[in-house]
Amino acid sequence: MSFLITEVQRFCMHDGDGVRTTVFVKGCSLRCLWCHNPEAISANNDFFYDEAKCISCGWCIDQCTANAHRTENDIHVLHRELCIRCGACFHGCVAGAITPVAREMEPEEIMKAVKADIPFYGETGGVTLSGGEPLFDTEKTVSFLTAIKKEGISTCVETCGMFDGRIIPKLQRCCDLLFYDIKDTDPVRLFQNTGGDLTKILANLQRADEAGIPTVLRLIVLNGINNNKAHAARIAEIYKDLKHCRYAELLPYHPYGDAKRDRLGLTPQGKQDWIPSKEAILCFAEMLKKAQVPVKIEGSML
Amino acid sequence: MLTEFYTVTGNRPVRLSEDTRRLALRALDAEFGLDIKANLPVNMEEIQGFKQLPRLEQYTLCIEQIASQAPLRILSKKLAGSASLDLASFHFLPATYHGEPVFSSLSHLTCGFDRILKTGYRGVRMQIKERLKTATEEEKLFLHSMLRCLDAAGVFHQRYLDNIKGLMETADEKNRGEYEELYHNLKNVPEHPPKSFREAVQSLWFQFAFVRLCGNWPGIGRIDSMLGEYLKNDLKQGVITLDEARETIAHFFIMGCEWIKGEFCWGSGDAQHYQNLVLSGCDSDGNLIYNEVTDLVLEVVEEMSISDFPISVRLNKDTPDRLYRKIADVMKHGCGVVAVYHEDICIRALEKIGYPLCDARKFANDGCWEIQVPGETNFSYHSVNFLGLFQEQVLGVVGEGTSKDYDSFEELYEAYEMAVQSWTANYVTNTNLDQDYHTPGSLMAVFTAGCIENARDYLDNGPHYVMKSIHAGGFPDVSNSLLAIKELVYDKKMLTLAELLTILRNNWEGNEYLRQYALNKITYFGNDDDKADTMFRRVYDSFCHAVSLYPKKGNVFVTPGISTFGREIEWRYTHGATAFGARQGDILASNLAPTPGTDKAGATAVIKSACKCDMTKMSGSTALHIRLLPSSVRGEDGTQAIISLLRGFYQLGGFFLQLDVIDGSELQKAQENPEAYRNLSVRVSGWSARFITLTKPWQDMIIARNSQGL
């Protein structure tokens, strides 16, 4: 029943109401080009390699079963393409050059971590599940959320919408807020850039709303991709049909995911061009506002 | 030329008049501080036979000379009184003889301005005259010195009245009106109790200014407690509006900036003159103090980036949401101006060592965060590096001796405990628990309860309370060292103690693998890890226990405090290599905060770790500081985040918390381009300083501090 968790991050203030502890689950149903948590996409564990920290002590070379870690000219070199992700080198690097992307955590362990910050949650804070896609494994997630609710802690789930919608009735009983990503409303573009099925994503949103789950629409804004009137108009339409949607939050694209891709041995995918200017974000926000959609940017409601 | 108030994030509100804002920018721009550089101290050679006179007489004459000769200046038309002698800003009485200052001055206290406000100087005079009736000859000398200091204050006061009258006569219509009001507000105070809010503020300022003029650096204390009633009455009677009151308070703050010179000063930044304010909290009866003055003070610092009055808010169970929000709103702008106390813990700490509850409830602080009963206390402290003690005496890895050996961890710990007790015993025996009377202080004695009753000077055991605090630093470092040794040597048996100590003596040379292991594979204090925090608590308790062996003697208290106050910079060269992977030269723990680089689980984890200690044992006070990234306090979400930290700190039983909002990369930019960052302040230890006025080692230390947040 364990989860593969990339991080348990305390003191998050942009992942739901109040101060929250965000638990990042590994494994995602999408492959967004702009993902800023690329380490969480695959459901299999992997490691980060930060060359600058390596002290060439040779430990990982001794462990490696695939000859990916080697000595060349007296220093350590990694040939990532040979790596079979056996995990032998994940946990022993003293210099922190090799760090595992995720670790197995039993629900009890996650619960303990999550309860640690109860003194800071107050009336509004709590736990957020993110990732990756926390609803990748629906039953396991619902079971865990139920346990958290039993402790009196509020729950929030960040989802991309690509999950088995049959879980929604059970989800309603244990999820206080659904942070719902709508990355794009053009189905072709969405599929090209993320692999997502817009019909399914919107259908799940509809079902969640019908079940009474409060939602927040999380809208990544990418210059030159979805930063346009059509997308804003479509979002406004979607919002109008929802009974329990609190507001839309704009998330300007940022290229920080690429530093992580580098440490995963992946080629960069981000583009500086995608970064929207401050004016562009405000303009997009105004379009939504004019269409009666409450908008949040930079931590405050507009 | 400064044209705007620096902020780390967001926009500062605009509530004050353009004139006031401009005046503030001039003060922050060092205009007024630089102006007094040319003002020479008074020359005591003018007095015949000065050198042969008794010390007390010399002191009194200095005060009289200063009062009658110090240049007058009117910087603000709302508040008169200026500490216009430059030498005063260097912690000396600004009086010299053959070019040498005759007396040092006093600081690390908060004056009893609240009492003087209520009785006026007149009331103090009456008390002294009453006491004279039963005084011995020696006591009479001292009491007469106090009376002469009050007379000198009166001379200074009259000079200002005459000056303002002169200005009234030559002023144009608009200015004449302002000078008239200034005259009117100054006329009867501080000699008599004030009748209005404006008079009260003027009285407080004038008392403070004269004491500062004479070189002393007191804190101001519980300003909302002192001024709140006056403002309430005036508002009710329609004599003043909130906006007008805000202007007056703003001018108080601006005047407090009259010593800013924008230059290096002893490394700890310019204008660090312990001008401490304490807000809210309960009164002696346990009722919450929270009034318009509380709000206005916070609003003034929210608007203007004046960090020269360090503000501490006393939190208790009645602290309303509104006040939490106001604190968060100020903190968001950075500059580290506002910190918080857990009032209940502080009061309990004082009670535990023998303070009566009604006195404990009055607490304010001194130069940094050390709690004391204001207007009744002589506070002093002695700084000691416990990491140095541990490295030298327990391990023998620095200094002349040889490395020690211990068969078990418990043996090692016991040796540490003995070292702490031995050091404490030595301190208590050798320190002069009777007063260290190195300078007369009759002027300050006027403001300190007990001095008149006892007819004894401030440093001569006059005050009701004398607190001598042992301020030990390096706690997280000692705890982390013990943790690392336990794991490496006794638990995992990776090497013997002898081998480890040899490696430490060699500054970890040639042992990078083990050093990286020590640095990265062990979880240390500050990460909410029970194993590490239990060790920390043990070290904390050992220290508190050692000091508790010496309960109060009469009115003299020896108290434990944990602090470094920036000494972590000089200590870097003497602590040697540590078992947790630090090398000689590394700057280690500041005050109660985790060793730099070891806190990896965020702000909430740091608070949780620290709060596992019983803070009611810390009567000498301690401070936890946390730095937040500006991105993590953006918008309404950011305000909520700060409030959550404050409330969590309260719930968990912390002592004192300083939050500063700053990005390390911003500080690096400031190092490279200081002119563009003249107004950027950072929380240093118990005070804030303009970053570019710190010397490079101090700047580097602050940059090395970890910023929490995302």
Interface residues (C-beta under 8 A of the other chain):
Chain A: Q9 R10 F11 C12 M13 H14 D17 G18 V19 I55 C57 W59 V94 A95 G96 A116 D117 P119 F120 Y121 G122 T124 G125 E298 G299 S300 M301
Chain B: E512 Y513 Q516 Y517 N520 K521 D528 A601 G602 A603 T604 A605 I607 K608 S632 V633 R634 G635 E636 D637 G638 Q640 A641 I643 S644 L645 R647 G648 Q651 L652 Q708 G709 L710
